[in-house]
Amino acid sequence: MAGVRWPPEDSDLPPPRPPATATTAAVPAEQLVSDDDRSVAADSWSIKSEYGSTLDDDQRHADASEVLSISNFPSASDYSSDKDGSDSNEVEASLLGLQSYWDSSYAEDLTNFHEHGHAGEIWFGSEVMETVAAWTRTLCADISQSQKAGDSSNCKSDSDSTSKDLSSWNVLDLGTGNGLLLQQLAKQGFSDLTGTDYSEGAIVLAQNLANRDGFSNINFLVDDVLDTKLDRKFHLVMDKGTLDAIGLHPDGPVKRIMYWESVSNLVAPGGILVITSCNSTKDELLQEVESFNQKVLSVQDMDQEASNQPPVFQYVDHVRTYPTIIFGGAEGSRVCTVAFRRS
Ligand SMILES: C[S@@+](CC[C@H](N)C(=O)[O-])C[C@H]1O[C@@H](n2cnc3c(N)ncnc32)[C@H](O)[C@@H]1O
């Protein structure tokens, strides 16, 4: 959660089980993901109810005690050799870090779509999704404008030129889920839109919804961001909840490093990455980016010709309009959206 972490809702919950001797590959997926597990995993992590959940919160809360009391899922720290237990960034592993969770979840969403026309979960709620899309539009329009201001022959700003500017941004949404964020971005004027997700069910759902809602121009494809097959670079890369999910894998700390390496290859030079998270604060994301930058620079230091390179990602701006809360004397918001520019 961005800024403030809530205590567990049920103080009787058992501690995570002792370290396992193998990685998650040794944990049978069928043992991990039942319908109840999915609802509890979502409950234990998400803030969806605050922002307009489409799930039945009471039911999830009722399920939580029962299923978590029999849960023996290991914590992320059990697997990480590079973190000590006092790290405040530590987020416990959950089912939401596993592809099997998402495959089951989207299979259910697809059934609901076919039977009832439901779009499935809007992570962090529709208000956050709309805020992210509108804020991103302004950010990109401003960047396009300031680039044109450098070119004095072409600096007029009207809605026609803004639409033209936005259509020149090719956009990638990582872990797109049902793809509704891309639909919002299309409404904001972006037109070259691609969504990827490692769960095939998500991509089928997103494509169905886009076709139904009149956005059949959006491209969707199955792709794992940590092992991407994409060979294009994008001017704008969006992530809403995907790094959060990746960080919840039992090998989350390692996977997060893989994420930054992969994303640094997907964002075009001068392009923008917009991350929306509820498991990291803005400052934690800045720190994470800083350590990634340092890591890249330290490798480059060994290569004389590559030294004096700028940092890979630089902070640009963040959403300042999310409601804030105070908990335990600390003020924060439950979600953050931060933009970084790729050098
Ligand atoms: C919390 S959901 C967010 C979905 C969507 N971005 C939204 O805001 O509604 C996380 C998404 O990330 C996807 N995901 C997790 N790890 C991934 C990976 N390594 N590669 C691609 N997608 C991934 C999941 O399948 C899921 O759709």
PDBQT file of the ligand as one rigid body, heavy atoms in Angstrom, charges set to zero:
ROOT
HETATM    1  C1  LIG A 401      -3.271  -6.632 -10.194  1.00  0.00    +0.000 C 
HETATM    2  S1  LIG A 401      -3.522  -7.224 -11.779  1.00  0.00    +0.000 S 
HETATM    3  C2  LIG A 401      -3.667  -5.720 -12.671  1.00  0.00    +0.000 C 
HETATM    4  C3  LIG A 401      -4.346  -5.866 -13.990  1.00  0.00    +0.000 C 
HETATM    5  C4  LIG A 401      -4.491  -4.574 -14.785  1.00  0.00    +0.000 C 
HETATM    6  N1  LIG A 401      -3.204  -3.936 -14.971  1.00  0.00    +0.000 N 
HETATM    7  C5  LIG A 401      -5.435  -3.628 -14.091  1.00  0.00    +0.000 C 
HETATM    8  O1  LIG A 401      -4.990  -2.595 -13.606  1.00  0.00    +0.000 OA
HETATM    9  O2  LIG A 401      -6.625  -3.927 -14.032  1.00  0.00    +0.000 OA
HETATM   10  C6  LIG A 401      -1.894  -7.793 -12.220  1.00  0.00    +0.000 C 
HETATM   11  C7  LIG A 401      -1.815  -8.303 -13.628  1.00  0.00    +0.000 C 
HETATM   12  O3  LIG A 401      -0.452  -8.574 -13.939  1.00  0.00    +0.000 OA
HETATM   13  C8  LIG A 401      -0.412  -9.753 -14.700  1.00  0.00    +0.000 C 
HETATM   14  N2  LIG A 401       0.970 -10.264 -14.531  1.00  0.00    +0.000 N 
HETATM   15  C9  LIG A 401       1.585 -10.633 -13.392  1.00  0.00    +0.000 A 
HETATM   16  N3  LIG A 401       2.850 -11.013 -13.629  1.00  0.00    +0.000 NA
HETATM   17  C10 LIG A 401       3.049 -10.865 -14.954  1.00  0.00    +0.000 A 
HETATM   18  C11 LIG A 401       4.147 -11.080 -15.811  1.00  0.00    +0.000 A 
HETATM   19  N4  LIG A 401       5.317 -11.560 -15.349  1.00  0.00    +0.000 N 
HETATM   20  N5  LIG A 401       4.023 -10.798 -17.121  1.00  0.00    +0.000 NA
HETATM   21  C12 LIG A 401       2.844 -10.339 -17.610  1.00  0.00    +0.000 A 
HETATM   22  N6  LIG A 401       1.752 -10.125 -16.854  1.00  0.00    +0.000 NA
HETATM   23  C13 LIG A 401       1.856 -10.371 -15.539  1.00  0.00    +0.000 A 
HETATM   24  C14 LIG A 401      -1.496 -10.628 -14.115  1.00  0.00    +0.000 C 
HETATM   25  O4  LIG A 401      -1.906 -11.672 -14.984  1.00  0.00    +0.000 OA
HETATM   26  C15 LIG A 401      -2.585  -9.595 -13.884  1.00  0.00    +0.000 C 
HETATM   27  O5  LIG A 401      -3.383  -9.435 -15.018  1.00  0.00    +0.000 OA
ENDROOT
TORSDOF 0
